Amino acid sequence: MERVLREKADVLLSDIGMPTEDGYALIRRIRALSGDRGRIPAIAVTACARAEDRSKALEAGYQLHLAKPLDASKLVAMIASLVERPTASHR
């Protein structure tokens, strides 16, 4: 969260299972921010690959869900798709 507040990024890539705060709580805090930081495109990365895990990530505020193990080409394609999407402020 500190980095989101301190630095401008084009895309957030976040694990769901983290030691101090899970990725669901993190994205909810980010979405509550005002301005561009609250609208940063985000990809959830997780070992949980069921349809309900994907739904939970999307409902929490991620745009995309990527199951581990990561496929590098798929990750690059997902990041590119988020960077190329127009944001709400550019529509």
N, C-alpha and C positions, 0 to 999 in steps of 0.2 A: 504494500500500500504506500509505503514511503516513496518508492521509486515512481509510482503513478503520480503522486503529488509533486514530486521534484522534477521529473523529466517528461518531455512530450514524446510519445511513442505513436507509431502508426497502427500497431496491432498489439494486443495483450495475449500472450500464450501462458496459460496457467494450469498447473496440475490441480486436480481435485483433492487428492490426499496429501495435505501438508501438515507438518507437526503442530504449529500453533493456531492456525486458522484454516479451515477447509476452503476449497475453491468456491463453494456455493456462497459462503459468508463473504468472502472477498469480493466476488462480483456484485453481490447485493450492495455492499458498501460503495463500490465504484459507481454503480448505477445511480446511487443517491447523490453523487457529486453534481454540482452545477457545471454548466459549460461543456467544452469539448472533452474534458477528462471523464466525465460521466457517460460519454457516448463512445468511448474507444471501442473499436471492434475487438471481439475477444473469442478465443478458441479454448475450450476445455480439453485438457489432456488427462486421460484416466485409464486405469486397467479395467474399469467397469464398462463393459461393452454391450450390455443388454439394451433393448429398445427403451425400457423405463429409465435407464441411466442417462441415455441421450435426452429423453424428454425432460428429466429433472434438470439437466444442465441448461437446456434451452429455456426452460421456465425460470430458472434463476437469473438469466440475463446474458448467457453466452450466445453468440450467433452460430457457432459450430462446435461439434463434439468429435474428438479424435481419440480412438482407442489405442492403447499400447499393445504390442510394441509398435513404435512409430515407423511408418514408411516415409522416408525422406522426400520422395517425389510427391507423395500425397500431401505432406505437410507444406511443402513449397506451394503447391497448387491451392491449398486452402488459404494460406496467407495471401497469395496473389489475388484470390477472389475477394477477400475482405478489403484489401487495399484499393482494388478497382471499383468497389461499390460506392455509389454516391451516399454521403451521409445525409441525415435529415436537414442539416443546415445548408446543404448544397442543392437541394431539390427545388 
